[in-house]
Amino acid sequence: MYHWVRGASSDFSGIPPQPRSGHTAVNIGKSKVVVFGGLRDKTFLKDTIVYDIDNKLWFEPECTGNGSDGEVGPCPRAFHVAVAIDCHMFIFGGRAGSKRLGDFWVLDTDIWQWSELTSFGDLPSPRDFVAASAIGNRKIVMYGGWDGKKWMSDVYVLDTISLEWTELSVSGLLPPPRCGHSATMLEKRLLVFGGRGGGGPIMSDLWALKGLIEEENEAPGWTQLKLPGQSPSPRCGHTVTSGGHNLLVFGGHGTGGWLSRYDIYHNDCIVLDRVSVQWKRLSTNNEPPAARAYHTLTCIGSRYMLIGGFDGKTTFDDIWWLVPEDDPIARRLTPTSPQNTNDTMDAFGEKEVQSELSAVSDLAKKLEISISPSGPNLLIVDEMEDAEFLDLATQVICGNGTNDMQILKAQAVQKLRDHWKKSSPRSIRLKELGPLLRDYQRLIERHHLKNVGLNLQPVDSKFPRMEVYHFYHVKSAAQLRMDDIPKLLAEYKQLPSY
């Protein structure tokens, strides 16, 4: 059993990455994770941000090394590839604005020095949405991509010692050209899953490429794999992360069907079990992060760390942990009561959903937005322990010159409450409903229940002289109807916020 846990300030120090999608994050040994580039709104990024695993510290190193343009390091970009070999991070391609890039760089993470390698050898043509993986501790294999006009299906192998690129000649059956797919070395094979193909269809096929290990003396060749189990739905912009004996597929986006004009974003976890060689659902017992694509998911020991992504409207700045149930991070979750599995629906809808869904819950599912529960049995959590509430609060606070974290949090909490007091129902975002409902219940209990004992029945009151709070007993924002939001906000505005 695994748990999704939102990253908290107690998990690390330093400044984590700002909102982004289309970035890369690679493991350098077991000591650090290096995040590079990405896209926020219409701004392409070129920052290098490092997570020191041992010290639980985010920092931005002062890098050196100039390229052909005289600037330190690669130009801003997103949808590039990054692969780690020893202490080096190799970067190729990507996009900056409407321009596809074909430059090649390496970052020495021991001395934080960039070197441009574009002039070495015959490089692949410029492209974005390409996928690559390390072959052992010396070579890199790269497959596919999009050059702005056509989908690619070529395979290149880079020798990181000689810096020689070789286009692999593959005969026989070939996968359809694609971009936005994943490519992961598993033992002696490169596994390619999903992506967007020529003409635009999004795919869910799985292919294995042999012939990448010189010692095996195998002729390069593709084989399409059809494994038993619940395979992932068609998607691109997903991640495939190796951990233990599993490959974990998370997120990505697909289409809503032939009548739909919109993409559907995913937040499901599907495992390719290397032992049984089949697809399985990862067993989790709490709400996953909001659905997204073009994020990163890196494995740190027994944990996975999710950074950023995009859901068609929002670029995320959140960090999430996916941890086993015995992990210390999992202990801070609010205990949840067992759910009736007959009343739940998994990410692909194999179970029949309850016939009566609230409009808010239905809309949240359609938009792939997670609405967190307020907790079973209405366990009221202090605002300083409500990670999602604090995260929203820190998004509205303005700098005030103080370095006292407790003062900053207290001011952020008050500013968020003041923000809601001034908000209209139409301006409340779906992801705010969970924190708003919990704070509503928190303020009721703190300022009223202990003092005046109000009537909190969620039905029409026969005692007009007593105040009635209609949503105090609501356990989750998903239980609200759309016409409840103006009432909830109106009652919240009547509560003292100190």
Phi, psi and omega in degrees: 000134178242158178234139167271128179228126179292137179299138180240163181299336180284348182282335183198165174246176184085185184253113180290170181301144174287170181307139180192159170216164181070015178273179174235154175215120183236149175276126171258100186058220177250014188256333184203161173240128182250121179257134179223137168065204181119186185227132173233118188055245178248015182257123176272140188250156177225017183282151176246118183236135189238137172255113176279108188294315184295319183263000179052050188231131170267134175209160178247108183290153175271101186272154175237176177105121183254148175261195183294339180267002178084355179272154178285120176076181181295157175289163178304143182194166172214165177061033175266184173241148176221132180225137180261132171232115186055235181266011184252140174247117179264136181232136177223141167066210184107197183221142172229110188066233178261005184266127173275138186255150179227021180274162190225127186225159172223139177246120174276108186278357173282323181241002179054055180238127176273145172223131177272131185241018187298330184278358182268117172075183179266101184283158170300158179292157180303143182191163171230177181053034177269164179230146183211162180206155177281141171253104184062223184240028181218324188245163177229135175247138184229138184222138169074202181121185184222127183258011181098343180231326183217156175276145186254154177222016182277156179239125177241143175239130179251129170268113186284352176274308180275347184060033179261128175265137178229125174279124184280129177271115184241126179255171178086205182294132182240145174292154174298146176303151186197166172216165180069019180268184172241152178220121187222126175287129177229109187058248184253009185237150171263121178261127178244128181230137169066203182108173177258130186258180179303130183088351172108349182293146176262136193247164177225025182275154181237126182234150176237132179250122176258174176090017181263346181258115185303319185297339183279339181053041177263143173287134180302135180196147180262145173225128175278130181257135175236098187265152176289167178101185183271091183288157179295152175289165178303136183195160170220167182070018179271178172238149171233118187238133180272130177208120182062229179263019183238153163250126185253120176265128178223138169070205185099179178221152177224191180262157182273014183111169187289344177268352186264140176267355190245150174282151174251127181262145187247153171221031179270157178243119178237135184250135167262107182281116184287341181279308181273350180053059176206163177277140177219153170281134174286130183280109175234150185238022176214177184295130176281172174298166176302146180299148185192167173221168178057038174260186169231147176224112182246149180264125178236097185064238178267000182256157170242140179243121180260130180231128167063206183118181187214139181242023181095339179228319188246136169264123189274148173241012185276157173238131180235148172253138167248113190228152173293159188295340179268005179287140179303328179297327182292341185290340181276359175290144173291128179303141180244147179280152180301140179258150174284112185295342178287342182257011181244162179229128179281182190296338180256000175079026178293327177272150180280129182281156177302144185290333183253095175256140176291158180296322179296314181296318180297316180295319180299319179294319181296323180273359182057042177253131180275126175250109187287148180283160175276350176110144180291153179056019175053053176285112183278123182256138176298146184300330180285351177252357182267093188300318182293321177296315180295324179296317176298319182298318182290344178283343182251350182284145175256149179299141182227010174087355180265147178253002181283112186297322180294320177296318179299316181295317180298318179291323179296319178300314181295322179293323178294318178296319177296323178298314179293326179298331183262355186279154171262157180304324182290338182272352180283121179279154182303321183288350177274345189295318179300306177300322180295314180298317180295321180289324175303311180291325179296316181291324177299310183296318185291317190257350184234307187303318184283349186248312189238351175061063183283163173280120184247024182293134181276030177228173180300131184272142174267005182238084188297341181281347181258139179290144179237127175250113192284342190243013182295327184267001179287125187274337183213145177297337178293345179275352181282150170264163181299323181281358174280336187298315176300322180292317179299315182293321179297318178291324178298321182292340179275349182275141172294135186255013178270000000 
